Amino acid sequence: MTHPKKRPFRKPPQRKPPGKPRRKPLDPARRAAFDVLRAVTERDAYPNLALPALLRERGITGRDAAFATELTYGTCRTRGLLDAVIAAAAERPADTINPVLLDLLRLGSYQLLRTRVDAHAAVSTTVDQAGIEFDSSRAGFVNGVLRTISARDEQSWVAELAPAHDPVGQLAFSHAHPRWIAQAFADALGARAGELAAVLASDDERPQVHLAARPGVLSAAELAATVGGAVGRYSPHAVYLPGGDPAQLAAVRDGQALVQDEGSQLVARALTLAPIDDDAGRWLDLCAGPGGKTALLAGLGAQVGARVTAVEVSAKRAGLVTDNTRGLPVEVVCADGRDAGLEPGFDRVLVDVPCTGLGSLRRRPESRWRRQPTDLPQLTKLQRELLGAAIALTRPGGAVLYATCSPHLAETVGVVADALRRHPVTALDTRPLFAPAADLGDGPYVQLWPHRHGTDAMFAAALQVG
């Protein structure tokens, strides 16, 4: 009798004990964006400073760097809109969500609503990171919120959530601006408030890098040829950079050129063009840090024998002024411009005051949500005091150029009107000083706009001391 062969004994497969599912961490580009978002939320970091440093530290370049930049800046710009959509999808206020989860949801929502990233990739990468940061329960919450958001496009969410019967509020919401900022722009536009949508849209565009060629050292044409850029439309010193990191350019490293918005170049140049008699070449930059306008002023002044005194209250920024003006006829004074201890009698004074920065929201994507209307009273008080100090330091017949990177009427015509009431000054027609730029407003002051001029929204008013 033949017996069947015995089969070898095999242990039944053992089931792994239940535990956390395997999660895939964020890829380098998304991780960089998320880390910068956390720094902005936790430490009020500036993404335009934090992100480039982080990319260099981690060696992220090329397409990954571009993707990280888009995610970081885009998420920061649209935070208010994203939070409203997240709150609707989660059926709870956004500020009640754990801050880390909220930043993850912002990152995922931005990809779903404003990029061409595949929806599955946007959701799965965010959910996995939520599981790594927390647990399956929180990951499930993120998954549910993002899947709800992904079921509709941005236009559908805007149509539901934008305030009804409020044209300014609707534009503000759809362009991801706080309503008070959109209203400030509409007020500054005045009769041309129909351009409000264009102004808000321009804040979402990545601004072109502008360089300023040092007067007497390098012409704009020479700089453009060196960096492969184009000569600017308005400032005779401006060059538009087609791309790349300007800090890597030899002309910038060697001090032959500075990174400077063309609007800022026009402001510094306008002071030198203000009509005055018997210019002795004693010029003053009362709020000088970090020194870009000071350097341009000093370069132009060196050609006519003028010297610039540069005042800056912050020791760190005063050091930057010194670095940016090395080799130029500049004396740097670290002091409060309201009481700098200087001898009066300056021929030309630039006072580019601290402000809300509403004119440079393109460059500082988080700023629109960081600034509040309650910032204005303290700022406008400081602005009035600085302008008063500038006037007191200017000789009779001399010129003061008041400038601010904001179109808010309280920071612009409001401050100047106060000075005209309180001090012995008259307003000059500032517009000819900005030629060949046109479409500068009704005068006598100048208001630049990104959608019209491609510059920051700089305001300038030239005053003559009586």
Number of C-alpha atoms within 10 A of each C-alpha: 3 4 5 6 6 6 6 6 6 6 6 6 6 6 6 6 6 6 7 10 11 9 14 14 17 19 10 17 21 23 14 26 29 24 17 25 29 18 16 18 15 11 9 12 16 16 24 16 11 16 23 16 12 16 19 11 9 10 11 17 13 8 10 16 21 13 16 24 21 18 25 26 24 21 26 27 24 23 23 20 25 26 19 19 25 24 18 18 19 18 10 12 13 20 10 9 15 11 14 17 20 21 24 23 25 27 25 31 28 24 22 25 19 14 14 9 14 10 18 13 13 21 25 19 18 28 29 23 20 26 21 19 14 13 14 17 11 17 21 15 14 27 20 16 22 27 16 15 23 20 10 12 12 19 11 10 19 18 13 12 16 18 16 10 8 10 11 19 19 20 22 24 22 21 23 23 26 18 15 15 21 23 19 17 24 21 16 21 20 12 9 11 16 11 16 23 18 14 21 23 19 19 25 19 14 13 17 15 18 25 28 31 28 24 21 11 12 16 20 25 17 15 24 20 13 12 18 14 21 17 23 19 15 18 22 19 25 31 32 22 20 12 11 9 9 18 11 9 13 13 19 17 12 9 16 17 29 24 17 18 24 26 27 24 23 25 27 23 20 23 24 19 14 21 15 14 10 8 15 14 16 17 27 27 28 28 26 29 26 20 25 23 27 29 30 28 31 29 24 19 21 18 10 12 12 19 21 25 20 28 26 25 18 16 13 12 16 23 18 18 26 21 14 21 25 12 12 18 17 25 15 20 22 19 19 15 24 19 10 16 11 13 9 13 16 25 24 29 28 28 25 26 22 17 21 24 20 23 24 22 24 24 19 19 24 26 19 25 16 10 15 13 9 8 11 16 12 10 17 20 12 17 25 20 17 23 28 19 18 26 30 18 24 24 18 17 18 25 32 30 26 26 27 26 26 28 28 26 16 17 25 26 17 13 20 25 13 13 20 13 10 10 14 14 20 15 19 20 15 23 23 17 20 22 13 11 17 14 12 20 16 9 13 15 22 26 26 26 24 22 19 16 17 16 21 27 26 27 27 29 25 27 26 22 19 14
